[in-house]
Amino acid sequence: MAELNATEGGDFVNVPFWKANLSGDFEVLTDSTSLTPGKIEAGKQTGVILHRGRAWEARDLAALAAGADPMAAIGAKVADYVANQRQKDLIKTLEGVFGSLTANTSSSAFFPLAVDSESGDTRTTLNPRTVSKARAKLGDQGDKLVAVAMHSDVYYDLVERKAIDYVLHSETRGGGTVASSGISPVADGTIAGAYTNPTVPTYMGMRVIVSDDLEPTSTDYPIYFFTPGSVASGEQMAMETETDRDILAKSDAMSIDLHYCYHPVGARWKVSTTNPTRTALATASNWEKVYETKNIGIVRATVTSNY
């Protein structure tokens, strides 16, 4: 979301929106009465900027002992490291807007969009009923849920029950003929690409995202369903990398810093805390809902796993 790119600086980003009163039915026009106007009010979402950094250091003696360049190894892994760290920030943000996994209360921002998360609710493994209940939270917008994120224990439980469908990468690109378009047909009756053509897992028509960062609480696992654009992001400053050499210690150092925002669309960071820790991001009292419930595109379910 371009509005979250706080390049001018600051610790918060305000994204305004209009709250139009669209309730009620048509009024009957007469020549003796006037229409009653519904109010259009301005509201705002507030996102919080996360200022993050990390540094690594390696001494020459370690490189000599290992027979390899440790800084080169670190550099090769930085992209995956950053992606994983950002994902953890996002998950803690989702925990914050939904509240505790096992004792969700009506005070959490997205409480109306939580399925089977209150203390005492009966948990089951992920199944079509869970998905139907999640879609029902959005009413007639329920079919807009296109992705579901889950822990690997939940995923492999579905795999064992043969509930996962797989779409070949080539099928997502569409068909054709090699001669005319350079694209292999969608179904060519061979297994030529069986070991080179990656597959995309889906469950009940939704793209499956698997991450063990979606940690369970005891035997309860969080499942997040998303509509397109339901989580927004922005950058205050792209990642910068710096290196340094300490000639006295015979060591090389590398540091990175990045400044960004993840924001559940329809929520507001309502406290004055700047640059929050993950614990603060996951605190339900720091968030509030500003959209109407069915205009929010994230639903959480609490399930169990046979693994």
C-alpha positions as CSV (number, residue, x, y, z in Angstrom):
1,M,0.0,0.0,0.0
2,A,1.7,3.2,-1.2
3,E,0.2,5.2,1.7
4,L,2.3,3.1,4.1
5,N,5.6,4.1,2.5
6,A,6.5,6.7,5.2
7,T,9.6,8.0,3.4
8,E,9.2,11.4,5.0
9,G,10.1,9.8,8.4
10,G,8.2,9.3,11.6
11,D,7.1,6.3,13.7
12,F,3.4,6.1,12.6
13,V,1.6,6.1,9.3
14,N,-2.0,7.4,9.1
15,V,-4.2,6.1,6.2
16,P,-7.5,8.0,6.0
17,F,-10.7,6.5,4.7
18,W,-14.3,7.5,4.4
19,K,-17.1,6.0,6.6
20,A,-20.2,6.5,4.6
21,N,-23.5,5.6,6.1
22,L,-24.9,3.3,3.5
23,S,-27.5,1.6,5.8
24,G,-31.2,1.9,5.3
25,D,-33.4,1.7,2.2
26,F,-34.4,4.1,-0.5
27,E,-36.6,6.9,0.6
28,V,-39.9,7.6,-1.3
29,L,-39.7,10.9,-3.1
30,T,-42.5,13.4,-2.7
31,D,-43.1,17.0,-3.5
32,S,-43.6,17.8,0.2
33,T,-40.7,16.2,2.0
34,S,-36.9,16.3,1.7
35,L,-34.4,13.5,1.7
36,T,-32.6,12.7,4.9
37,P,-28.9,12.8,4.2
38,G,-26.7,10.1,5.7
39,K,-23.5,11.3,7.2
40,I,-20.1,10.7,5.6
41,E,-17.3,10.8,8.2
42,A,-13.6,10.5,7.9
43,G,-11.7,7.7,9.7
44,K,-8.1,6.6,9.8
45,Q,-6.1,3.5,10.1
46,T,-2.8,3.8,11.9
47,G,0.2,1.6,11.1
48,V,3.3,1.5,13.2
49,I,6.8,1.6,11.7
50,L,9.2,-1.2,12.7
51,H,12.9,-0.2,12.9
52,R,15.0,-3.3,12.8
53,G,18.7,-4.2,12.4
54,R,21.2,-7.0,12.8
55,A,25.0,-7.4,12.7
56,W,27.4,-10.3,12.2
57,E,31.2,-10.6,12.7
58,A,33.8,-13.2,11.7
59,R,37.4,-13.4,12.6
60,D,40.2,-14.4,10.2
61,L,41.2,-17.4,12.4
62,A,37.7,-18.8,12.1
63,A,37.9,-18.6,8.3
64,L,41.3,-20.3,8.2
65,A,40.0,-23.1,10.5
66,A,36.9,-23.6,8.4
67,G,38.6,-23.3,5.0
68,A,35.8,-21.0,3.8
69,D,34.7,-17.4,3.9
70,P,32.1,-17.1,6.7
71,M,31.1,-13.5,5.6
72,A,30.3,-14.8,2.1
73,A,28.1,-17.5,3.7
74,I,26.3,-14.9,5.8
75,G,25.7,-12.7,2.8
76,A,24.2,-15.6,0.8
77,K,21.7,-16.2,3.5
78,V,20.7,-12.7,4.4
79,A,17.7,-12.5,2.1
80,D,16.1,-15.6,3.6
81,Y,16.9,-14.4,7.1
82,V,15.2,-11.1,6.5
83,A,12.2,-12.7,5.0
84,N,11.8,-15.0,7.9
85,Q,12.2,-12.2,10.5
86,R,9.7,-10.0,8.7
87,Q,7.3,-13.0,8.7
88,K,7.6,-13.3,12.4
89,D,6.7,-9.6,12.9
90,L,3.7,-10.1,10.7
91,I,2.5,-13.2,12.7
92,K,2.9,-11.3,15.9
93,T,0.8,-8.5,14.4
94,L,-1.9,-10.9,13.5
95,E,-1.8,-12.3,17.1
96,G,-2.3,-8.8,18.3
97,V,-5.4,-8.0,16.3
98,F,-7.0,-11.3,17.1
99,G,-5.9,-11.7,20.8
100,S,-4.9,-14.8,22.7
101,L,-5.3,-18.1,20.8
102,T,-7.0,-20.0,23.6
103,A,-8.7,-17.2,25.5
104,N,-9.8,-14.7,23.0
105,T,-12.0,-11.9,24.4
106,S,-14.4,-9.5,22.8
107,S,-11.9,-6.7,23.6
108,S,-9.6,-7.8,20.8
109,A,-9.8,-5.9,17.5
110,F,-10.8,-8.7,15.2
111,F,-12.7,-10.9,17.8
112,P,-15.8,-11.1,15.5
113,L,-13.6,-12.8,12.9
114,A,-12.2,-15.6,15.1
115,V,-13.5,-19.2,14.8
116,D,-13.4,-21.5,17.8
117,S,-10.9,-19.5,19.7
118,E,-12.6,-18.8,22.9
119,S,-11.8,-20.8,26.0
120,G,-14.1,-23.8,26.2
121,D,-14.7,-24.1,22.5
122,T,-14.4,-27.5,21.0
123,R,-11.4,-27.7,18.7
124,T,-11.2,-30.1,15.7
125,T,-8.7,-30.8,13.0
126,L,-9.0,-28.4,10.0
127,N,-11.9,-29.6,7.8
128,P,-14.5,-28.2,5.4
129,R,-16.7,-27.1,8.3
130,T,-13.9,-25.0,9.7
131,V,-13.5,-23.3,6.2
132,S,-17.3,-22.8,5.9
133,K,-17.4,-21.2,9.4
134,A,-14.5,-18.9,8.4
135,R,-16.2,-17.9,5.1
136,A,-19.4,-17.3,7.0
137,K,-17.7,-14.7,9.1
138,L,-17.4,-12.5,6.0
139,G,-21.0,-13.3,4.9
140,D,-21.5,-12.9,1.2
141,Q,-17.8,-11.9,0.9
142,G,-16.7,-15.3,2.2
143,D,-15.7,-16.7,-1.2
144,K,-13.0,-14.0,-1.5
145,L,-10.8,-16.0,0.9
146,V,-8.0,-17.1,-1.4
147,A,-5.1,-18.2,0.9
148,V,-4.7,-20.1,4.1
149,A,-1.6,-20.1,6.4
150,M,-0.9,-23.0,8.7
151,H,1.7,-24.9,10.7
152,S,3.3,-27.9,9.1
153,D,1.6,-30.2,11.6
154,V,-1.8,-29.1,10.3
155,Y,-0.6,-29.3,6.7
156,Y,0.7,-32.9,6.9
157,D,-2.5,-33.9,8.8
158,L,-4.4,-32.7,5.7
159,V,-1.8,-34.5,3.4
160,E,-2.4,-37.8,5.3
161,R,-6.2,-37.4,4.8
162,K,-5.7,-36.7,1.1
163,A,-7.3,-33.3,1.5
164,I,-4.6,-31.3,-0.3
165,D,-4.9,-30.7,-4.0
166,Y,-1.8,-29.9,-6.1
167,V,-1.6,-27.6,-9.1
168,L,1.5,-27.8,-11.3
169,H,3.3,-24.6,-11.9
170,S,2.9,-25.0,-15.6
171,E,-0.8,-25.3,-15.2
172,T,-0.9,-21.9,-13.5
173,R,0.8,-20.4,-16.6
174,G,-1.8,-21.8,-18.9
175,G,-1.5,-24.2,-21.9
176,G,-0.3,-23.9,-25.4
177,T,2.0,-25.7,-27.7
178,V,5.8,-25.8,-27.7
179,A,6.0,-25.0,-31.4
180,S,3.7,-21.9,-31.3
181,S,4.4,-20.5,-27.8
182,G,7.2,-22.2,-26.2
183,I,4.9,-23.3,-23.4
184,S,4.2,-27.0,-22.8
185,P,0.5,-28.0,-22.9
186,V,-1.3,-28.0,-19.6
187,A,-1.8,-31.8,-19.7
188,D,0.5,-33.7,-22.1
189,G,0.1,-37.2,-20.8
190,T,3.7,-37.6,-19.7
191,I,5.7,-37.3,-16.5
192,A,8.5,-35.4,-18.1
193,G,8.2,-32.6,-15.7
194,A,7.3,-34.6,-12.6
195,Y,10.6,-33.8,-10.8
196,T,11.3,-30.3,-12.1
197,N,7.9,-28.7,-12.3
198,P,7.1,-27.4,-8.8
199,T,3.6,-27.9,-7.4
200,V,1.4,-25.4,-5.5
201,P,-0.7,-26.9,-2.7
202,T,-4.3,-25.8,-2.3
203,Y,-7.0,-26.6,0.2
204,M,-10.7,-26.1,-0.8
205,G,-9.6,-23.8,-3.6
206,M,-7.2,-21.7,-1.4
207,R,-3.5,-21.4,-1.8
208,V,-1.8,-23.1,1.2
209,I,1.1,-21.3,3.0
210,V,3.0,-23.5,5.4
211,S,5.1,-21.9,8.2
212,D,6.2,-23.3,11.5
213,D,6.4,-19.8,12.9
214,L,2.6,-20.2,13.4
215,E,3.4,-21.9,16.7
216,P,0.7,-23.8,18.6
217,T,-0.4,-23.1,22.1
218,S,-0.4,-26.6,23.7
219,T,-2.5,-28.6,21.2
220,D,-4.2,-25.5,19.6
221,Y,-3.0,-24.3,16.3
222,P,-3.8,-20.9,14.6
223,I,-5.0,-20.9,11.0
224,Y,-5.2,-17.6,9.1
225,F,-7.4,-17.1,6.1
226,F,-6.8,-14.1,3.8
227,T,-8.6,-12.2,1.0
228,P,-6.4,-10.4,-1.5
229,G,-4.9,-7.2,-0.1
230,S,-6.0,-7.9,3.5
231,V,-2.5,-7.3,4.8
232,A,-0.7,-4.2,3.6
233,S,2.9,-3.3,3.8
234,G,5.1,-0.3,3.3
235,E,8.7,0.8,3.5
236,Q,10.1,3.8,5.2
237,M,13.6,2.9,4.0
238,A,14.8,-0.1,2.1
239,M,17.3,-2.5,3.7
240,E,20.8,-1.0,3.8
241,T,24.0,-3.1,4.2
242,E,27.3,-1.9,5.7
243,T,30.6,-3.6,6.2
244,D,33.6,-2.8,8.3
245,R,37.1,-4.2,8.9
246,D,38.8,-4.2,12.4
247,I,42.4,-4.5,11.6
248,L,43.4,-4.9,15.3
249,A,41.0,-7.8,15.9
250,K,41.5,-9.2,12.4
251,S,37.8,-9.4,11.9
252,D,35.1,-8.4,9.4
253,A,31.7,-7.2,10.3
254,M,28.5,-6.7,8.4
255,S,25.3,-5.0,9.5
256,I,21.9,-4.4,8.0
257,D,19.0,-2.1,9.0
258,L,15.5,-1.8,7.6
259,H,12.4,0.2,8.4
260,Y,9.0,-1.0,7.4
261,C,5.4,-1.5,8.3
262,Y,3.0,-4.5,8.2
263,H,-0.6,-3.6,8.7
264,P,-3.8,-5.6,8.9
265,V,-6.2,-3.5,6.7
266,G,-9.1,-2.3,8.9
267,A,-7.1,-2.0,12.1
268,R,-5.5,0.9,14.0
269,W,-2.4,0.9,16.3
270,K,-4.1,2.9,19.1
271,V,-1.3,3.4,21.6
272,S,1.7,5.8,21.5
273,T,4.3,3.1,21.8
274,T,6.9,3.5,19.0
275,N,9.0,0.9,17.4
276,P,7.2,-1.9,19.2
277,T,8.8,-5.2,20.1
278,R,7.1,-8.4,19.0
279,T,5.6,-8.7,22.5
280,A,4.0,-5.3,22.0
281,L,2.8,-6.2,18.5
282,A,1.1,-9.3,19.9
283,T,-0.7,-7.4,22.7
284,A,-4.4,-7.2,21.9
285,S,-5.0,-4.0,23.8
286,N,-2.7,-2.1,21.5
287,W,-5.1,-2.6,18.5
288,E,-8.6,-1.6,17.6
289,K,-10.9,-2.2,14.6
290,V,-11.9,0.8,12.5
291,Y,-13.5,-1.0,9.5
292,E,-16.9,-2.7,9.5
293,T,-16.3,-6.4,10.2
294,K,-17.3,-7.8,6.8
295,N,-14.9,-5.3,5.1
296,I,-11.9,-6.9,6.8
297,G,-10.3,-9.7,4.9
298,I,-8.6,-11.9,7.6
299,V,-10.2,-14.7,9.6
300,R,-8.5,-16.9,12.2
301,A,-9.5,-20.4,13.2
302,T,-8.2,-22.5,16.1
303,V,-7.7,-26.2,15.2
304,T,-5.9,-29.3,16.4
305,S,-3.7,-31.7,14.6
306,N,-3.2,-35.5,14.6
307,Y,0.6,-34.9,14.3
